[in-house]
Amino acid sequence: MLQLTLYSLITLFSIIFMNMI
């Protein structure tokens, strides 16, 4: 479960980072 949460967080951050650029 921890891995899934971590992966979700990374994906979310990636989307935000792509939107910022």
C-alpha positions in Angstrom: 0.0 0.0 0.0 2.9 2.4 0.8 4.4 1.8 -2.7 1.0 2.6 -4.3 0.7 5.9 -2.3 4.3 6.8 -3.2 3.7 6.1 -6.9 0.5 8.2 -6.8 2.4 11.1 -5.2 5.2 11.0 -7.8 2.6 10.9 -10.6 0.7 13.8 -9.2 4.0 15.8 -8.8 5.0 15.0 -12.3 1.7 16.3 -13.7 2.0 19.5 -11.6 5.6 19.9 -12.8 4.6 19.5 -16.5 1.8 22.1 -16.1 4.3 24.6 -14.6 6.7 24.4 -17.5 
